[in-house]
Amino acid sequence: MKKNIFQCEKCAGEKYKSKFASVPVNVANRTLVVNRVAVKECLNCHNLHPTSAGEAKINRCLGSFALLLSDNFPKL
């Protein structure tokens, strides 16, 4: 059985550490900071890569942000 090896997109490093971190996301000339995202940190260049669970959380947060900006958001 072949092990799935993760490679960094910047430096092609194969050693990484799993952790939770805050990830900035640029949307519509704004920077949103999504907290506690599951990421893999490259031990060579310290670049952060979101895991599949981390990507799902970022997408949920972006969906909530889009709902806040839409006209269909209920007024309180």
RODO-2510 file (C-alpha; in nm, 4 decimals, decimal comma):
residues 76
     n   res          X          Y          Z
     1     m     0,0000     0,0000     0,0000
     2     k     0,1494     0,3313    -0,1097
     3     k     0,1478     0,6145     0,1435
     4     n    -0,0027     0,9446     0,0290
     5     i     0,2847     1,1971     0,0436
     6     f     0,2031     1,5649     0,0755
     7     q     0,4302     1,8081    -0,1121
     8     c     0,4526     2,1796    -0,0490
     9     e     0,3475     2,3947    -0,3452
    10     k     0,6278     2,6473    -0,2843
    11     c     0,9354     2,4388    -0,2061
    12     a     0,8231     2,0784    -0,2802
    13     g     0,9086     1,9837     0,0786
    14     e     0,7592     1,6589     0,2092
    15     k     0,7855     1,7187     0,5832
    16     y     0,4941     1,8945     0,7442
    17     k     0,3189     1,9461     1,0762
    18     s    -0,0569     1,9445     1,1265
    19     k    -0,1956     2,2306     1,3333
    20     f    -0,4751     2,4843     1,3678
    21     a    -0,4125     2,8411     1,2557
    22     s    -0,5841     3,1625     1,1503
    23     v    -0,6002     3,1939     0,7726
    24     p    -0,6509     3,5286     0,5933
    25     v    -0,8838     3,5160     0,2921
    26     n    -0,9100     3,8051     0,0441
    27     v    -1,2678     3,8672    -0,0723
    28     a    -1,4014     4,1747    -0,2516
    29     n    -1,1107     4,4008    -0,1502
    30     r    -1,1475     4,2896     0,2131
    31     t    -0,9376     4,0550     0,4212
    32     l    -1,1373     3,8078     0,6271
    33     v    -0,9535     3,6131     0,8964
    34     v    -1,0927     3,2641     0,9522
    35     n    -0,9827     3,1310     1,2907
    36     r    -0,8979     2,7724     1,3905
    37     v    -0,8579     2,6269     1,0418
    38     a    -0,6948     2,2829     1,0127
    39     v    -0,3738     2,3333     0,8121
    40     k    -0,0488     2,1587     0,7283
    41     e     0,2620     2,3683     0,7867
    42     c     0,5661     2,2957     0,5701
    43     l     0,8703     2,2525     0,7929
    44     n     1,1040     2,3905     0,5224
    45     c     0,9373     2,7191     0,4237
    46     h     0,6600     2,7384     0,6911
    47     n     0,3917     2,7857     0,4271
    48     l     0,0384     2,6949     0,5433
    49     h    -0,1812     2,4632     0,3347
    50     p    -0,5441     2,4062     0,4458
    51     t    -0,6545     2,0432     0,4740
    52     s    -0,9828     1,9265     0,3207
    53     a    -1,1573     1,9934     0,6530
    54     g    -0,9926     2,3368     0,6646
    55     e    -1,1122     2,4146     0,3110
    56     a    -1,4661     2,3151     0,4113
    57     k    -1,4567     2,5550     0,7083
    58     i    -1,3286     2,8390     0,4897
    59     n    -1,6110     2,7749     0,2396
    60     r    -1,8720     2,7767     0,5196
    61     c    -1,7384     3,1089     0,6499
    62     l    -1,7392     3,2600     0,3010
    63     g    -2,0996     3,1437     0,2569
    64     s    -2,1978     3,3147     0,5825
    65     f    -2,0187     3,6324     0,4734
    66     a    -2,2024     3,6281     0,1394
    67     l    -2,5324     3,5863     0,3240
    68     l    -2,4554     3,8903     0,5383
    69     l    -2,3944     4,0999     0,2283
    70     s    -2,7001     3,9780     0,0403
    71     d    -3,0365     4,1533     0,0458
    72     n    -3,2090     3,8349     0,1678
    73     f    -3,0564     3,8588     0,5156
    74     p    -3,3378     3,9091     0,7697
    75     k    -3,3348     4,2483     0,9409
    76     l    -3,3288     4,2429     1,3199
***
